[in-house]
């Protein structure tokens, strides 16, 4: 907190900086006669037992405020709906960004369109909030969220125009500098045909911070925050219709087990189709990226729907839970233990911050040459630069989000961990795919769904 005080002796202003965590001191200063000249910079953080961490930065200038203005005491805020970290009031209740967006989408819909399979009473937490929309909306309303606080369509349109204008300006400012830096990274990594071991050695010898896209140190802009929130909202709307396999049916045979994995794959694809930069790519390039990159990302996707209590993966309340231990029954203990080790590594990051995993999914689907399948003849992209520009944008967004939310040091650690874990996963996933092909050679592929044949590179 800084304050300019007018000295009575020499009529000059003196700037005083006070660093304190004692709110009583802050209130005493703000209630003084010089409150209009006080500026404060508040940094708040919270780390709970699940290692969730939220950092909130705000620059506040204390001025005379109207008596009817609501005052929110800064401190640790918790969403009244799901219990995750919150940033402030939304529609008259303290909520997280996810529950705010959920309420905005659903509050004005016909109540009859929401039905709870358990006839109400579902527990709504960070892990379960996607499973029952009826109970989540009911909890929003019972905890004080007001429908009449929703913006009109005209206000929404005006806000969207402002966001797009700011985003265009921000991207133009960073375009030249980032493209120059990207060219150096591209010539270092993308033009070389490196084996997995060579990549591992390269990363060990390299300071990650030098190769990450690093714009000037700054918090996420308004448009960046809006984009991250939109990505989270898009992810939290998994496809329920048009799936090649009924997710409510138990898989009993090996072929059914493989076919059932088409559901998370198609839902992940539905998520990517909501990303503008991905959707605007050349059609053939999108097919190539999906065919060769989608299956390795399913393990990351599963960490976002994993229930630690039941040790199962459940994407929606109508799905049959998937037990990862089924891999042991199909592929053996050795492969299962390797898969479990990598999965737990990603799960730790997902528990720390799910938004990181969501952004990483986008970055990796846009990574050319990501597949380690030596038997597949991966075609050259028609517009490789468009793919690379899209990947560069989301890599930069991921980095700025991690640095803003968790600090530079933690951002570097998280990025190193992600790269190391995925290099390990590439090896395990390759062996898992080889095992699948051997089993399919004996059981046949007549009943295998076309989407799974394509993703497993089976002709």
Secondary structure, 3 states (H helix, E strand, C coil): CEEEEECCCCCCEEEEECCCCCHHHHHHHHCCCCHHHEEEEEEEEEECCCCCEEEEEEEEECCCCCCCCCCCCCCCCECCCCCCECCEEECCEEECHHHHHHHHHHCCCCHHHCCCCCCCCCCCCCCCCCCCHHHHHHHHHHCCCCHHHCCCHHHHHHHHHHHHHHHHHHHHHHHHHHHHHHHHHHHHHHCCCCCHHHHHHHHHHCCHHHHCCCCCCCCCCHHHHHHHHHHHHHHCCCCCCCCCCCCCCCCCCHHHHHHHCHHHHHHHHHHHCCCHHHHCCCHHHHHHHHHHHHHHHHHHHHHCCEECCCCEECCCCCCCCECCCHHHHHHCHHHHHHHHHHHHHHHHHHHHCHHHHHHHHHHHHCCCCCCCCCCCCCCCCCCHHHHHHHHHHHHHHHHHHHHHHHCHHHHHHHHHHHHHHHHHHHHHHHHHHHHHHHHHHHHCCCCCCHHHHHHCCCC
